[in-house]
Amino acid sequence: MASVLAVAPMVTGFPQVSSPAQAHPIKSHVRQVGFVISSVAALRAARNATTTVTTPGAQDPITTARAAGVTPVQDVAGAVTVVGVTWPKGATSVKAKYQIRTFTGATWSQWQSLGVIDGGPDSTAAVSATTGTDPYVITGASKYEVRSLTMDASVPTAATVQAVDPGASSADNIQQVPGAATAATIKPTIYTRAQWGANESLMTWPPAYGNIQVGFVHHTVDTNDYTADQVPAMIRGIYAYHAQTLGWGDIGYNFLIDRFGRTWEGRSGGMDKPVIGGQTYGYNAESTGVAAIGNFDIAAAPQAMTDAFKQIFAWKFSLAGIPATGASPVLAPNGSPLQRVSGHRDAYATACPGQYLYAKLPEIRDGAAAIMSAPAALPSTHRGLTFLTPLPPGRLPPHKTVPSFLCHRTASCPPSSVPSSPGSTRPRSISPAEPPP
């Protein structure tokens, strides 16, 4: 029997965490590209002209533009490049639209509009004189081009294209698998900043802590067809754009989820703490923000991604001691209470997190609530073996010690030496010589 147990894998019901990635911090490189004034008519009539990706009923901005600027065609540096347009605050008309397209094989893509950045820190300590568009992640293309369209008579001259090369890291080649939580208070597998190759010298934002009452769902508004090994570089690029280019001092999101269902640590300060992010302006101190990597205004969110949202919110809400469903005490701009799981658009004039992911919010709320109310599985030890004991929510079995990370689910963490009587919810320690109950 002992020889069999020595080689048999032990199944505990807890998430299987991969070995820490042997990643190293990477210095990202940022290159600036200017716009060249161009004729709107020439852009419309160009031989390789392409249309704009629009929602049904929306108008292509090229049809109403009065002035235009375009960058020279740029080569993509490496497997991943992050592109955004920045300008001094107040220097660009709200009528200006910025678009990007990419060249793959022998074909130009449609133009993709870049939304104006709609996150950011609340603190005046992180206020920057620069603002810009959301970062756009390019993967699988060899070239790109950015244009400026405006209904004004002239093109804004203060806007500049910022191209971030996130570099290559050993993290990019590590085989990582999605993790899952199997009990309400169990932390899901979350890959750390070190595992995506964060260069902590860029982190100039001192972590601050708030009181989580709401979880916001975001999307990063970029490519949807990336590969698993491109994700660390994508996050490094977004980090550099937020921290350096926009001057935020760190990445805005508290967590990010890729299309494979993997969850990644975002903002620094401790994953189990109520870190104040820079993800929903005006609401950062009372929320945690999780971003789906991709554009879910034009594509459906994969089920693995939706399930990962349920798991991260269940864990964070358990730590905060709040439910996953129902109204929160936090009010939206229109004065109505925000739901515990809300979309960015519920608190700000934005399309984020996209129509398809926003439609998943009821499922995410209910799924997180189901995880939080599910019977927990507490481990007990007997002669070196681990057993699992399912129990109803909030109830501890007799003859068990309580793991420290589960203490907050009970009214208290009594000493393990206190004996328990049948039906008691107070634990006592169990000797290795005792038989399991």
C-alpha positions as CSV (number, residue, x, y, z in Angstrom):
1,M,0.0,0.0,0.0
2,A,2.8,2.4,0.9
3,S,4.6,1.7,-2.3
4,V,1.5,2.5,-4.3
5,L,0.9,5.7,-2.5
6,A,4.5,6.7,-3.0
7,V,4.0,6.9,-6.8
8,A,0.3,7.8,-7.1
9,P,-0.5,11.5,-7.6
10,M,-2.3,13.1,-4.7
11,V,-5.6,14.8,-5.7
12,T,-6.5,17.4,-3.2
13,G,-9.1,19.4,-5.1
14,F,-7.0,22.6,-4.9
15,P,-5.8,24.5,-8.0
16,Q,-2.6,23.1,-9.5
17,V,-0.2,26.0,-9.7
18,S,2.6,25.8,-12.3
19,S,6.2,26.2,-11.3
20,P,7.2,29.9,-11.1
21,A,8.4,31.2,-14.4
22,Q,12.1,31.9,-14.7
23,A,11.4,35.2,-16.3
24,H,13.5,38.3,-16.1
25,P,12.5,42.0,-16.3
26,I,12.5,43.5,-19.7
27,K,13.2,47.1,-20.7
28,S,10.6,48.2,-23.2
29,H,11.6,50.5,-26.1
30,V,9.3,53.4,-27.1
31,R,9.6,55.0,-30.6
32,Q,7.7,58.2,-31.7
33,V,6.2,58.6,-35.2
34,G,4.7,61.8,-36.5
35,F,1.7,62.4,-38.8
36,V,2.1,63.6,-42.4
37,I,-0.7,65.8,-43.7
38,S,-2.6,64.0,-46.4
39,S,-5.6,64.7,-48.7
40,V,-8.9,63.2,-47.5
41,A,-9.9,62.6,-51.1
42,A,-6.6,60.8,-51.8
43,L,-7.1,58.5,-48.8
44,R,-10.6,57.6,-50.0
45,A,-9.5,56.9,-53.5
46,A,-6.2,55.1,-52.7
47,R,-5.7,51.8,-54.5
48,N,-5.2,50.0,-51.2
49,A,-7.9,51.9,-49.4
50,T,-9.8,50.0,-46.8
51,T,-13.0,50.7,-44.9
52,T,-13.4,51.1,-41.1
53,V,-14.7,48.4,-38.7
54,T,-17.9,49.9,-37.5
55,T,-20.9,48.8,-35.5
56,P,-24.2,48.4,-37.4
57,G,-25.6,51.8,-38.4
58,A,-22.3,53.7,-37.6
59,Q,-20.6,55.9,-40.2
60,D,-17.1,55.5,-41.4
61,P,-15.2,58.7,-40.2
62,I,-13.4,59.0,-43.6
63,T,-16.8,60.0,-45.2
64,T,-17.1,63.1,-43.0
65,A,-13.5,64.1,-42.4
66,R,-12.3,67.5,-43.6
67,A,-8.7,67.0,-42.8
68,A,-6.4,64.0,-42.4
69,G,-2.9,63.0,-41.5
70,V,-1.2,59.6,-41.8
71,T,2.0,58.1,-40.7
72,P,4.5,56.5,-43.0
73,V,4.0,52.7,-43.1
74,Q,5.9,51.3,-40.1
75,D,7.5,47.9,-39.6
76,V,6.4,45.8,-36.7
77,A,9.2,45.3,-34.2
78,G,9.2,41.7,-32.9
79,A,6.2,39.5,-32.4
80,V,4.2,42.1,-30.4
81,T,4.0,45.9,-30.8
82,V,1.8,48.2,-28.8
83,V,0.7,51.4,-30.5
84,G,-1.1,54.4,-29.2
85,V,-1.5,58.1,-30.0
86,T,-0.8,60.7,-27.3
87,W,-1.1,64.5,-27.1
88,P,-0.9,67.2,-24.4
89,K,-4.1,67.5,-22.5
90,G,-6.4,70.0,-24.2
91,A,-4.3,70.2,-27.4
92,T,-6.5,68.0,-29.6
93,S,-10.1,68.6,-30.7
94,V,-12.7,66.1,-29.5
95,K,-13.6,65.9,-33.2
96,A,-10.3,64.2,-34.0
97,K,-10.4,60.4,-34.6
98,Y,-7.4,58.1,-34.7
99,Q,-7.4,54.8,-36.5
100,I,-4.9,52.0,-37.1
101,R,-4.7,49.2,-39.7
102,T,-2.2,46.3,-40.1
103,F,-0.6,44.5,-43.0
104,T,-0.5,40.7,-42.9
105,G,0.8,38.6,-45.8
106,A,-0.3,40.7,-48.8
107,T,-3.4,42.3,-47.3
108,W,-4.2,45.4,-45.3
109,S,-6.8,45.0,-42.6
110,Q,-9.8,47.3,-42.2
111,W,-9.1,50.5,-40.2
112,Q,-9.8,50.1,-36.5
113,S,-10.7,53.1,-34.5
114,L,-8.7,53.9,-31.4
115,G,-10.8,55.0,-28.4
116,V,-9.6,57.8,-26.2
117,I,-8.2,56.5,-22.9
118,D,-11.0,56.1,-20.4
119,G,-9.2,54.8,-17.3
120,G,-6.6,56.4,-15.2
121,P,-5.6,57.0,-11.6
122,D,-7.7,59.3,-9.4
123,S,-4.8,60.5,-7.3
124,T,-3.3,63.9,-8.1
125,A,0.1,62.2,-7.5
126,A,-0.3,60.4,-10.8
127,V,-1.7,63.2,-12.8
128,S,0.0,63.6,-16.2
129,A,0.0,66.4,-18.7
130,T,-0.3,63.8,-21.4
131,T,-3.4,61.8,-22.5
132,G,-4.1,59.7,-25.5
133,T,-5.8,56.7,-27.0
134,D,-6.2,53.2,-25.7
135,P,-3.1,51.1,-26.4
136,Y,-3.6,48.8,-29.4
137,V,-1.7,45.5,-29.5
138,I,-0.4,44.2,-32.8
139,T,0.3,40.5,-33.2
140,G,0.9,38.5,-36.4
141,A,1.3,41.5,-38.7
142,S,4.5,42.8,-40.4
143,K,3.5,46.5,-40.8
144,Y,1.0,49.0,-39.6
145,E,-0.2,52.5,-40.4
146,V,-2.0,55.1,-38.2
147,R,-4.1,58.0,-39.5
148,S,-5.8,61.1,-38.0
149,L,-9.2,62.2,-39.2
150,T,-11.0,65.3,-38.1
151,M,-14.0,67.4,-39.0
152,D,-12.0,70.5,-38.3
153,A,-10.2,72.4,-41.1
154,S,-6.8,71.2,-40.1
155,V,-5.1,68.2,-38.6
156,P,-4.0,68.4,-34.9
157,T,-0.2,68.8,-34.9
158,A,0.4,68.0,-31.3
159,A,-0.6,64.3,-31.6
160,T,2.2,61.7,-31.8
161,V,2.1,58.0,-32.4
162,Q,3.9,56.0,-29.7
163,A,5.1,52.5,-30.6
164,V,6.2,50.3,-27.7
165,D,8.4,47.3,-28.3
166,P,8.0,45.2,-25.2
167,G,11.0,43.1,-26.0
168,A,11.4,39.3,-25.5
169,S,11.5,37.5,-22.2
170,S,12.0,33.9,-21.1
171,A,8.4,34.2,-19.8
172,D,7.2,34.2,-23.4
173,N,8.2,30.6,-24.0
174,I,7.0,29.1,-20.7
175,Q,4.1,26.6,-21.1
176,Q,1.4,27.8,-18.8
177,V,-2.0,26.3,-18.2
178,P,-5.1,27.9,-16.8
179,G,-5.9,27.3,-13.2
180,A,-9.2,27.0,-11.5
181,A,-10.5,27.4,-8.0
182,T,-12.6,24.6,-6.6
183,A,-13.8,26.1,-3.4
184,A,-15.3,29.5,-2.5
185,T,-12.3,31.0,-0.8
186,I,-9.5,29.3,-2.7
187,K,-7.4,31.7,-4.7
188,P,-7.4,30.9,-8.5
189,T,-4.1,30.5,-10.3
190,I,-2.8,34.0,-11.0
191,Y,0.4,34.5,-12.9
192,T,2.5,37.1,-11.3
193,R,4.2,40.3,-12.5
194,A,7.5,38.5,-12.5
195,Q,6.0,35.8,-14.7
196,W,5.1,38.3,-17.4
197,G,8.5,39.9,-17.2
198,A,7.6,43.2,-15.5
199,N,10.4,45.7,-15.3
200,E,9.7,47.1,-11.8
201,S,12.0,50.1,-12.4
202,L,9.0,51.5,-14.4
203,M,6.8,51.2,-11.3
204,T,6.8,54.8,-9.9
205,W,3.4,54.6,-8.3
206,P,3.4,53.9,-4.6
207,P,0.7,51.3,-3.9
208,A,-2.4,52.6,-2.0
209,Y,-5.3,50.7,-0.6
210,G,-9.1,51.2,-0.6
211,N,-12.3,49.4,0.2
212,I,-13.6,47.1,-2.5
213,Q,-17.3,47.4,-3.1
214,V,-17.6,46.8,-6.8
215,G,-15.7,44.8,-9.5
216,F,-15.4,46.4,-12.9
217,V,-15.1,44.4,-16.1
218,H,-13.0,46.0,-18.9
219,H,-11.5,45.0,-22.2
220,T,-8.2,46.1,-23.7
221,V,-9.7,46.8,-27.2
222,D,-7.1,45.1,-29.3
223,T,-6.4,41.9,-31.2
224,N,-8.4,38.7,-30.5
225,D,-6.3,36.2,-32.3
226,Y,-3.1,36.2,-30.2
227,T,-1.3,33.1,-29.2
228,A,-0.7,32.0,-25.6
229,D,3.0,32.8,-25.7
230,Q,2.4,36.3,-26.9
231,V,0.4,37.3,-23.8
232,P,3.3,38.2,-21.5
233,A,4.7,40.6,-24.1
234,M,1.2,42.1,-24.7
235,I,0.9,42.9,-21.0
236,R,4.5,44.3,-20.9
237,G,3.5,46.6,-23.7
238,I,0.3,47.8,-22.0
239,Y,2.3,48.3,-18.8
240,A,4.9,50.4,-20.5
241,Y,2.2,52.5,-22.3
242,H,0.3,53.1,-19.0
243,A,3.3,53.6,-16.8
244,Q,5.7,55.5,-19.1
245,T,3.9,57.0,-22.0
246,L,0.8,58.2,-20.1
247,G,2.8,58.8,-16.9
248,W,0.6,56.6,-14.6
249,G,3.5,54.9,-12.9
250,D,2.0,51.4,-13.3
251,I,-0.4,49.4,-15.3
252,G,-4.0,50.5,-14.6
253,Y,-5.8,47.2,-14.3
254,N,-5.7,45.1,-11.1
255,F,-5.9,41.9,-13.1
256,L,-6.0,40.8,-16.8
257,I,-7.5,37.7,-18.3
258,D,-6.5,36.2,-21.6
259,R,-8.7,34.3,-24.1
260,F,-7.3,31.0,-22.8
261,G,-8.8,31.7,-19.3
262,R,-5.5,32.6,-17.6
263,T,-5.5,35.3,-15.0
264,W,-2.5,37.7,-14.7
265,E,-1.5,40.1,-11.9
266,G,-1.7,43.7,-13.0
267,R,-1.3,46.6,-10.6
268,S,1.4,46.2,-8.0
269,G,0.7,46.1,-4.2
270,G,-0.5,42.6,-3.4
271,M,-3.0,40.5,-5.1
272,D,-4.9,39.7,-1.9
273,K,-5.1,43.4,-0.9
274,P,-7.6,46.1,-2.0
275,V,-5.1,47.8,-4.3
276,I,-6.3,51.1,-5.7
277,G,-5.9,50.8,-9.5
278,G,-6.1,53.2,-12.4
279,Q,-8.9,51.5,-14.2
280,T,-12.1,53.4,-13.7
281,Y,-11.6,57.1,-13.1
282,G,-13.4,58.3,-10.0
283,Y,-14.1,54.8,-8.7
284,N,-10.7,53.3,-8.2
285,A,-10.6,53.5,-4.4
286,E,-13.8,51.4,-4.0
287,S,-13.3,48.9,-6.8
288,T,-11.1,46.2,-8.3
289,G,-10.8,46.2,-12.1
290,V,-10.3,43.2,-14.3
291,A,-9.5,43.5,-18.1
292,A,-10.2,41.0,-20.8
293,I,-7.4,41.0,-23.3
294,G,-9.1,41.6,-26.7
295,N,-11.9,43.5,-28.3
296,F,-15.3,42.2,-27.3
297,D,-17.2,44.8,-29.1
298,I,-16.6,42.8,-32.3
299,A,-16.2,39.3,-31.0
300,A,-17.7,37.0,-28.3
301,A,-15.8,36.4,-25.1
302,P,-14.6,32.8,-24.9
303,Q,-16.2,30.7,-22.1
304,A,-12.8,30.1,-20.5
305,M,-12.4,33.8,-20.1
306,T,-15.9,34.2,-18.7
307,D,-15.3,31.5,-16.2
308,A,-12.0,33.1,-15.1
309,F,-13.9,36.3,-14.4
310,K,-16.3,34.4,-12.1
311,Q,-13.3,32.9,-10.2
312,I,-11.3,36.1,-9.7
313,F,-14.4,38.0,-8.5
314,A,-15.5,35.2,-6.2
315,W,-12.0,35.2,-4.5
316,K,-11.7,39.0,-4.3
317,F,-15.3,39.5,-3.0
318,S,-14.7,36.7,-0.4
319,L,-11.7,38.6,0.8
320,A,-13.7,41.9,0.9
321,G,-16.7,40.3,2.6
322,I,-19.2,41.4,0.0
323,P,-21.7,39.5,-2.2
324,A,-21.3,39.1,-5.9
325,T,-24.9,40.0,-6.8
326,G,-27.3,42.8,-6.0
327,A,-26.8,46.5,-5.7
328,S,-23.7,48.0,-4.1
329,P,-23.5,51.2,-2.0
330,V,-21.6,52.9,-4.8
331,L,-23.6,55.2,-7.1
332,A,-23.2,55.5,-10.8
333,P,-23.0,59.0,-12.4
334,N,-26.8,58.9,-12.9
335,G,-27.4,58.3,-9.2
336,S,-28.4,54.7,-9.4
337,P,-26.5,52.0,-7.4
338,L,-23.9,50.1,-9.3
339,Q,-24.2,46.3,-9.4
340,R,-21.5,44.4,-7.5
341,V,-20.1,43.3,-10.9
342,S,-20.4,46.2,-13.3
343,G,-19.1,47.1,-16.7
344,H,-16.8,50.1,-17.2
345,R,-19.6,51.7,-19.2
346,D,-21.8,51.7,-16.1
347,A,-19.5,54.3,-14.5
348,Y,-18.1,56.2,-17.5
349,A,-19.1,57.3,-20.9
350,T,-17.4,54.4,-22.8
351,A,-18.2,51.3,-24.8
352,C,-16.0,49.2,-22.5
353,P,-16.1,46.2,-22.0
354,G,-17.7,45.8,-25.4
355,Q,-21.2,44.7,-26.3
356,Y,-20.5,40.9,-26.2
357,L,-18.7,40.9,-22.9
358,Y,-21.1,43.3,-21.3
359,A,-23.9,40.8,-22.1
360,K,-22.0,38.2,-20.0
361,L,-22.2,40.2,-16.8
362,P,-25.3,38.5,-15.5
363,E,-23.6,35.1,-16.0
364,I,-20.4,36.4,-14.3
365,R,-22.3,37.7,-11.3
366,D,-24.3,34.5,-10.8
367,G,-21.3,32.3,-11.4
368,A,-19.2,34.2,-8.8
369,A,-22.1,34.0,-6.3
370,A,-22.3,30.2,-7.0
371,I,-18.6,29.7,-6.3
372,M,-18.8,31.7,-3.1
373,S,-21.8,29.8,-1.8
374,A,-20.5,26.3,-2.8
375,P,-19.5,23.9,0.0
376,A,-15.9,24.5,0.8
377,A,-13.4,21.6,0.9
378,L,-11.2,21.6,4.0
379,P,-8.1,19.4,4.1
380,S,-7.4,17.2,7.1
381,T,-4.2,15.3,7.6
382,H,-3.8,11.7,8.8
383,R,-0.5,9.8,8.8
384,G,0.8,12.2,6.1
385,L,-2.2,11.8,3.8
386,T,-4.6,14.6,2.8
387,F,-8.4,14.0,2.8
388,L,-11.1,16.4,1.7
389,T,-14.2,17.0,3.7
390,P,-17.1,18.8,2.0
391,L,-19.2,20.9,4.3
392,P,-22.0,23.3,4.0
393,P,-21.2,27.0,3.8
394,G,-20.0,28.6,7.0
395,R,-19.8,25.3,9.0
396,L,-16.6,23.6,10.1
397,P,-16.5,19.8,10.8
398,P,-15.4,18.4,14.2
399,H,-11.9,17.0,14.6
400,K,-10.4,19.4,12.0
401,T,-8.0,22.3,12.2
402,V,-8.7,25.4,10.1
403,P,-6.2,26.5,7.5
404,S,-5.2,30.1,8.2
405,F,-6.3,31.3,4.8
406,L,-9.9,30.2,5.5
407,C,-10.2,31.9,8.8
408,H,-12.0,34.9,7.4
409,R,-14.9,32.6,6.4
410,T,-15.7,31.9,10.0
411,A,-16.7,34.1,12.9
412,S,-13.3,33.5,14.5
413,C,-10.2,31.3,14.3
414,P,-10.3,29.5,17.7
415,P,-7.2,27.7,19.1
416,S,-6.8,24.3,17.7
417,S,-6.6,22.8,21.2
418,V,-10.2,23.5,22.0
419,P,-12.1,20.2,22.0
420,S,-15.3,19.9,19.9
421,S,-18.4,18.0,20.7
422,P,-20.6,16.3,18.1
423,G,-22.3,19.0,15.9
424,S,-19.9,21.7,17.1
425,T,-18.5,24.2,14.7
426,R,-15.3,24.7,16.8
427,P,-12.3,22.6,15.7
428,R,-9.7,20.7,17.6
429,S,-6.4,19.3,16.4
430,I,-6.1,15.7,15.3
431,S,-3.2,13.5,16.2
432,P,-1.5,11.5,13.4
433,A,-2.2,8.4,15.5
434,E,-6.0,9.0,15.5
435,P,-8.2,7.4,12.8
436,P,-9.9,9.9,10.5
437,P,-13.5,10.7,11.5
